[in-house]
Amino acid sequence: MGKNGGFLTPKAISNRIKAKGLQKLRWYCQACQKQCRDENGFKCHIQSESHQRQILLVGENPGKHIANYSREFHSDFFSTLRRSFGTKRVLANTVYCEYIKDRNHIHMNATRWVALAGYVRWLGSQGLCEIEQTERGWYITLIDKDPDAVRREMETERKEKMDLDDEQRRQNLIAEQIRRDKEKGVEVPAPVYTEFVRKDEEEKVSFNQSVVAEKKKILPPSVLVTVSKKRTNSTDEMNVKKSKIENTVESIFKKPLSKKTALEEVREMEEKLKEEKNRKDYWLHEDIIVKVMTLKLGEKYYKKKGIVIKVENRYQAIIKMIDTNDKIRIDQAHVETVIPAIGKKILVVNGAYRGQEATLEDIHQDTFSVDITLLTGSMIGARIENMVYEDVSKLAE
């Protein structure tokens, strides 16, 4: 009875309950992955032969083991953040409490980070999270760069572009119908003028302009002429008035209508296809100059310019600061393009002419756009107008 009943004794039940929950970190051996319940048990463990052998193995290459523990800790912590909180702004300690619920988690004292704050700062420097220090502690917000999420965002943008294209086609159809109606209205016979003869002085004088009346929907009010009741015997004055009416009608109906040629339509279609193909949500390129626009790296780098010397994972770059020659790693969300003086070389970083060098020709500050002349590609020498600031950046000399 004593042997069989030992499993249900109060002491055995108490031991099993204690073993289920989290124990004190100070009595945990990461090298052996063993949790001791009290100080005496931990002391006996570190004096055991198995622990001594494991410590000798770790001591042969401690950097490798610490790097492995750090990688596993980051992988599990980041998975918990992505799965449980997504892109919400959350307290880092809340995520850590969720992470340590797993009894077999990697303890932080086995990694290269001394405290949670150091790990959070590392997440910010790698561009994986947006970090913010407050009185309550460090807050983190996940920057979602998952391939599936990026693909979903691209599909959403493509759908919006298709809707815009449908609306544009509808507007073009309406404009084409208006143009055809105007072309039909061009065939109007020229007005015939006769000599002014007044038989009765009491008779009211009026001009019968039937052609103008029929087309009054498209004629401006200036064409409609009303003759005063006062009698005039000056033939020259009437001729002047006739010539003014004739010139006005001719300027309206005989004005040539601008029409795109087939070559211009083909070129416009090709440019639209290039725009859809080369428009990306990442724009960093090597050898361009960018400006740091975040205070998270300190006021030392805020609004300072640097040269992109290497692009990592499309969204991150290593830049060399021009003033201090310091090298920093930063996310594209924390930098912006630089617009040089007119005549300087630039690089098109996004859009239809992505990756092509050009010369800056003009700057439109009211519309935040520039005019450029391409120096490379299949359209060398072509002038591109009204490119937004975000699509071009200064080239390093």
C-alpha positions as CSV (number, residue, x, y, z in Angstrom):
1,M,0.0,0.0,0.0
2,G,2.9,2.3,0.8
3,K,4.5,1.8,-2.5
4,N,1.4,2.0,-4.6
5,G,-0.1,4.9,-2.6
6,G,3.0,7.0,-2.9
7,F,1.7,8.5,-6.1
8,L,-1.3,9.9,-4.3
9,T,0.4,11.1,-1.2
10,P,0.1,14.9,-0.4
11,K,3.8,15.3,-0.9
12,A,3.8,13.7,-4.3
13,I,0.8,15.8,-5.4
14,S,2.6,18.9,-4.1
15,N,5.7,18.1,-6.1
16,R,3.8,17.6,-9.3
17,I,2.0,20.9,-8.9
18,K,5.2,22.7,-8.3
19,A,6.8,21.1,-11.3
20,K,4.1,22.3,-13.6
21,G,4.5,26.0,-13.0
22,L,7.4,28.4,-13.5
23,Q,10.2,28.2,-10.9
24,K,12.7,30.9,-9.9
25,L,15.2,31.9,-12.6
26,R,18.1,31.9,-10.2
27,W,17.8,28.1,-9.8
28,Y,17.7,27.3,-13.6
29,C,20.6,25.9,-15.5
30,Q,20.4,26.7,-19.2
31,A,23.4,24.6,-20.2
32,C,21.7,21.5,-18.8
33,Q,18.1,22.8,-19.3
34,K,17.3,21.8,-15.8
35,Q,15.0,23.7,-13.3
36,C,15.8,23.2,-9.6
37,R,13.1,23.9,-7.0
38,D,15.3,25.4,-4.3
39,E,18.8,26.5,-3.5
40,N,19.9,23.2,-2.1
41,G,18.8,21.4,-5.3
42,F,20.6,23.9,-7.5
43,K,23.8,23.5,-5.4
44,C,23.7,19.7,-5.7
45,H,23.1,20.1,-9.5
46,I,26.1,22.3,-10.2
47,Q,28.3,19.9,-8.3
48,S,27.1,16.9,-10.3
49,E,29.3,15.2,-12.9
50,S,26.9,15.7,-15.7
51,H,26.8,19.5,-15.1
52,Q,30.6,19.6,-15.1
53,R,30.8,17.8,-18.4
54,Q,28.3,20.2,-20.0
55,I,30.1,23.2,-18.7
56,L,33.4,21.9,-20.3
57,L,31.6,21.6,-23.6
58,V,30.2,25.1,-23.4
59,G,33.6,26.5,-22.4
60,E,35.2,25.2,-25.6
61,N,33.2,27.7,-27.7
62,P,31.1,30.0,-25.5
63,G,30.3,32.5,-28.3
64,K,28.7,29.8,-30.4
65,H,26.4,28.7,-27.6
66,I,25.4,32.2,-26.7
67,A,24.7,33.0,-30.4
68,N,22.5,29.9,-30.7
69,Y,20.6,30.8,-27.5
70,S,20.1,34.4,-28.7
71,R,18.8,33.2,-32.1
72,E,16.4,30.8,-30.5
73,F,15.2,33.5,-28.0
74,H,14.6,36.0,-30.7
75,S,12.8,33.5,-32.9
76,D,10.4,32.5,-30.2
77,F,9.8,36.0,-28.8
78,F,9.2,37.4,-32.3
79,S,6.8,34.6,-33.1
80,T,4.9,35.3,-29.9
81,L,4.7,39.0,-30.8
82,R,3.5,38.3,-34.4
83,R,1.0,35.6,-33.4
84,S,-0.5,37.2,-30.3
85,F,-0.3,40.9,-30.9
86,G,0.2,41.5,-34.6
87,T,1.0,45.1,-35.5
88,K,-0.6,46.6,-32.4
89,R,1.4,48.9,-30.1
90,V,2.1,46.8,-27.0
91,L,4.2,47.0,-23.9
92,A,7.4,44.8,-24.3
93,N,7.0,43.4,-20.8
94,T,3.5,42.1,-21.7
95,V,4.9,40.2,-24.7
96,Y,7.7,38.8,-22.5
97,C,5.2,37.6,-19.9
98,E,3.3,35.8,-22.7
99,Y,6.6,34.3,-24.0
100,I,7.7,32.9,-20.6
101,K,4.5,31.0,-20.2
102,D,6.2,28.2,-22.1
103,R,8.1,26.3,-19.4
104,N,10.8,25.3,-21.8
105,H,11.6,28.8,-23.1
106,I,15.1,30.1,-23.6
107,H,16.0,32.3,-20.6
108,M,17.3,35.8,-21.3
109,N,20.3,35.4,-19.0
110,A,21.7,32.9,-21.5
111,T,21.5,35.3,-24.4
112,R,23.8,38.3,-25.4
113,W,21.2,40.7,-24.1
114,V,21.5,41.6,-20.4
115,A,18.0,42.9,-20.0
116,L,14.7,43.2,-22.0
117,A,15.4,46.9,-22.7
118,G,18.6,45.9,-24.5
119,Y,16.8,43.4,-26.7
120,V,14.0,46.0,-27.5
121,R,16.7,48.5,-28.6
122,W,18.2,45.9,-30.8
123,L,14.8,45.3,-32.4
124,G,14.6,49.0,-33.2
125,S,18.1,49.2,-34.6
126,Q,17.3,46.2,-36.9
127,G,14.2,47.9,-38.3
128,L,12.0,45.0,-37.1
129,C,9.9,47.0,-34.7
130,E,9.0,50.6,-33.9
131,I,10.1,51.3,-30.3
132,E,9.0,54.0,-27.9
133,Q,10.2,54.6,-24.3
134,T,7.6,55.9,-21.9
135,E,7.2,56.1,-18.1
136,R,5.6,52.7,-18.1
137,G,8.4,51.1,-20.0
138,W,9.3,50.2,-23.6
139,Y,6.5,50.0,-26.2
140,I,7.0,48.0,-29.4
141,T,5.0,47.9,-32.7
142,L,5.7,45.2,-35.2
143,I,6.7,46.2,-38.7
144,D,5.0,43.6,-40.8
145,K,7.2,42.6,-43.7
146,D,5.9,39.1,-44.1
147,P,5.9,38.0,-47.8
148,D,2.2,37.1,-47.6
149,A,1.3,40.5,-46.1
150,V,3.3,42.3,-48.7
151,R,1.6,40.3,-51.4
152,R,-1.8,41.0,-50.0
153,E,-1.0,44.7,-49.9
154,M,0.3,44.6,-53.5
155,E,-2.9,42.9,-54.6
156,T,-5.0,45.6,-52.9
157,E,-3.1,48.3,-54.6
158,R,-3.5,46.5,-58.0
159,K,-7.2,46.3,-57.5
160,E,-7.4,50.0,-56.7
161,K,-5.4,50.8,-59.8
162,M,-7.8,48.6,-61.9
163,D,-10.8,50.5,-60.4
164,L,-9.1,53.8,-61.3
165,D,-8.4,52.5,-64.8
166,D,-12.1,51.7,-65.3
167,E,-13.0,55.2,-64.1
168,Q,-10.4,56.7,-66.4
169,R,-11.7,54.7,-69.4
170,R,-15.2,55.9,-68.6
171,Q,-14.0,59.5,-68.5
172,N,-12.1,59.0,-71.8
173,L,-15.3,57.7,-73.4
174,I,-17.3,60.7,-72.3
175,A,-14.5,63.0,-73.5
176,E,-14.5,61.2,-76.9
177,Q,-18.3,61.7,-77.3
178,I,-18.0,65.4,-76.5
179,R,-15.2,65.8,-79.1
180,R,-17.3,64.0,-81.7
181,D,-20.3,66.3,-81.0
182,K,-18.0,69.3,-81.4
183,E,-16.7,68.0,-84.7
184,K,-20.2,67.6,-86.0
185,G,-21.0,71.2,-85.0
186,V,-18.0,72.6,-87.0
187,E,-19.9,72.3,-90.3
188,V,-21.8,75.6,-90.0
189,P,-22.4,77.9,-93.1
190,A,-20.8,81.3,-92.9
191,P,-23.2,84.1,-92.1
192,V,-24.4,86.4,-95.0
193,Y,-24.5,90.1,-94.4
194,T,-26.6,92.6,-96.3
195,E,-26.7,96.3,-96.5
196,F,-28.5,98.1,-93.7
197,V,-31.7,99.7,-95.1
198,R,-34.3,101.3,-92.9
199,K,-37.7,102.0,-94.6
200,D,-39.6,103.3,-91.6
201,E,-38.1,105.3,-88.8
202,E,-40.6,103.9,-86.3
203,E,-39.7,100.4,-87.1
204,K,-37.6,98.5,-84.5
205,V,-34.2,97.4,-85.8
206,S,-33.2,93.8,-85.1
207,F,-30.7,91.3,-86.6
208,N,-31.9,87.8,-87.6
209,Q,-29.0,85.4,-86.7
210,S,-30.7,82.1,-87.1
211,V,-27.4,80.2,-87.3
212,V,-26.1,81.6,-84.1
213,A,-29.5,80.9,-82.4
214,E,-29.4,77.3,-83.4
215,K,-25.9,76.9,-82.0
216,K,-26.4,79.1,-78.9
217,K,-25.6,76.1,-76.6
218,I,-22.0,76.2,-77.6
219,L,-21.5,79.9,-78.5
220,P,-20.4,82.3,-75.8
221,P,-22.7,85.2,-74.9
222,S,-20.3,87.7,-76.6
223,V,-21.6,86.5,-80.0
224,L,-25.2,87.5,-79.4
225,V,-25.5,91.1,-80.5
226,T,-28.3,93.4,-79.6
227,V,-28.6,96.7,-81.6
228,S,-29.7,99.7,-79.8
229,K,-32.8,101.5,-80.9
230,K,-30.8,104.6,-81.7
231,R,-30.6,105.4,-85.4
232,T,-27.1,105.3,-86.9
233,N,-26.2,106.3,-90.4
234,S,-22.5,105.3,-90.2
235,T,-21.8,102.5,-92.6
236,D,-18.2,102.2,-91.3
237,E,-19.4,101.5,-87.8
238,M,-21.7,98.7,-89.0
239,N,-18.9,97.1,-91.0
240,V,-16.7,97.1,-87.9
241,K,-19.4,95.4,-85.9
242,K,-19.9,92.9,-88.7
243,S,-16.2,92.0,-88.9
244,K,-16.1,91.5,-85.1
245,I,-19.0,89.1,-85.2
246,E,-17.5,87.2,-88.2
247,N,-14.1,86.9,-86.5
248,T,-15.7,85.7,-83.3
249,V,-17.7,83.0,-85.0
250,E,-14.7,81.9,-87.1
251,S,-12.5,81.7,-84.0
252,I,-15.0,79.4,-82.3
253,F,-16.0,77.1,-85.1
254,K,-12.8,77.0,-87.2
255,K,-10.3,76.5,-84.3
256,P,-8.4,73.3,-84.9
257,L,-9.0,70.5,-82.4
258,S,-5.9,68.9,-80.9
259,K,-5.8,65.2,-81.4
260,K,-3.3,62.6,-80.2
261,T,-1.3,60.8,-82.8
262,A,-1.1,57.0,-82.8
263,L,2.6,57.3,-81.7
264,E,1.7,59.4,-78.7
265,E,-1.1,56.9,-77.7
266,V,1.3,54.0,-78.0
267,R,4.0,55.8,-76.0
268,E,1.4,56.8,-73.3
269,M,0.3,53.1,-73.1
270,E,3.9,51.9,-72.7
271,E,4.6,54.4,-70.0
272,K,1.5,53.3,-68.1
273,L,2.6,49.6,-68.3
274,K,6.1,50.6,-67.1
275,E,4.6,52.5,-64.2
276,E,2.5,49.5,-63.1
277,K,5.5,47.1,-63.4
278,N,8.2,49.2,-61.7
279,R,6.1,50.9,-59.0
280,K,7.2,49.1,-55.7
281,D,6.7,49.7,-52.0
282,Y,10.5,49.7,-51.5
283,W,12.8,52.3,-53.2
284,L,16.3,52.2,-51.6
285,H,19.2,52.1,-54.0
286,E,22.9,52.1,-53.6
287,D,24.9,55.4,-54.1
288,I,22.0,57.7,-53.5
289,I,21.9,60.4,-50.8
290,V,19.1,60.2,-48.2
291,K,18.2,62.3,-45.1
292,V,17.6,60.7,-41.7
293,M,14.1,61.8,-40.4
294,T,13.9,60.0,-37.0
295,L,15.0,60.9,-33.5
296,K,15.2,57.3,-32.4
297,L,18.9,57.2,-33.4
298,G,19.6,60.4,-31.4
299,E,19.8,64.1,-32.4
300,K,23.3,63.5,-33.7
301,Y,21.8,62.0,-36.9
302,Y,18.5,63.8,-37.1
303,K,18.0,65.6,-40.5
304,K,21.6,64.7,-41.5
305,K,22.4,63.3,-44.9
306,G,24.2,60.0,-45.7
307,I,25.1,57.9,-48.7
308,V,23.5,54.4,-49.1
309,I,26.4,52.0,-49.4
310,K,24.4,48.7,-49.1
311,V,20.7,47.7,-49.3
312,E,19.6,44.8,-47.1
313,N,16.3,42.9,-47.5
314,R,14.9,45.7,-49.8
315,Y,13.6,47.8,-46.9
316,Q,16.8,48.4,-44.9
317,A,20.1,50.0,-45.8
318,I,23.5,50.7,-44.3
319,I,24.3,54.4,-44.8
320,K,27.5,56.3,-44.3
321,M,26.9,59.7,-42.8
322,I,28.5,62.5,-44.7
323,D,29.4,64.7,-41.7
324,T,30.8,62.1,-39.4
325,N,31.5,59.0,-41.7
326,D,29.6,56.9,-39.2
327,K,27.9,53.8,-40.6
328,I,24.3,53.1,-39.4
329,R,21.6,50.6,-40.3
330,I,18.2,52.1,-40.8
331,D,14.8,51.3,-42.3
332,Q,13.5,53.1,-45.4
333,A,10.6,54.4,-43.3
334,H,13.0,56.6,-41.3
335,V,14.7,58.3,-44.3
336,E,13.6,60.5,-47.2
337,T,15.0,61.4,-50.6
338,V,17.1,64.4,-51.3
339,I,16.4,66.9,-54.1
340,P,19.7,68.5,-55.4
341,A,20.2,71.8,-57.2
342,I,19.1,72.2,-60.8
343,G,21.6,70.6,-63.2
344,K,22.8,67.9,-60.8
345,K,22.6,64.2,-61.4
346,I,19.8,62.2,-59.8
347,L,18.5,58.6,-59.7
348,V,14.9,57.6,-60.4
349,V,14.2,55.3,-57.4
350,N,10.6,54.4,-58.2
351,G,8.0,54.4,-60.9
352,A,8.2,53.8,-64.7
353,Y,11.9,54.8,-65.0
354,R,13.1,53.1,-61.9
355,G,16.9,52.7,-61.7
356,Q,17.7,55.2,-64.5
357,E,20.0,58.2,-64.1
358,A,18.8,61.7,-65.0
359,T,19.6,65.4,-64.8
360,L,17.4,67.7,-62.8
361,E,15.9,70.4,-65.1
362,D,13.3,72.2,-63.0
363,I,11.7,72.2,-59.5
364,H,8.0,72.9,-58.9
365,Q,7.7,73.7,-55.2
366,D,4.0,74.3,-55.4
367,T,3.2,70.8,-56.6
368,F,6.2,69.1,-55.0
369,S,7.4,67.8,-58.3
370,V,10.4,68.1,-60.6
371,D,11.2,67.9,-64.3
372,I,14.1,65.7,-65.4
373,T,16.0,64.6,-68.5
374,L,17.0,60.9,-68.7
375,L,20.6,60.0,-69.2
376,T,20.3,56.2,-69.3
377,G,17.9,53.6,-70.6
378,S,16.0,53.3,-73.8
379,M,14.7,56.9,-73.8
380,I,18.0,58.8,-73.4
381,G,17.4,62.5,-73.7
382,A,13.7,62.3,-73.0
383,R,12.3,65.0,-70.7
384,I,9.9,63.7,-68.0
385,E,7.8,66.3,-66.3
386,N,6.1,66.5,-62.9
387,M,7.8,63.6,-61.1
388,V,7.1,63.7,-57.4
389,Y,9.9,64.3,-54.9
390,E,9.6,60.7,-53.5
391,D,10.5,59.1,-56.9
392,V,13.9,60.8,-57.3
393,S,17.0,61.3,-55.1
394,K,20.4,62.9,-55.5
395,L,23.3,60.7,-56.7
396,A,26.6,60.6,-54.7
397,E,29.4,62.2,-56.6
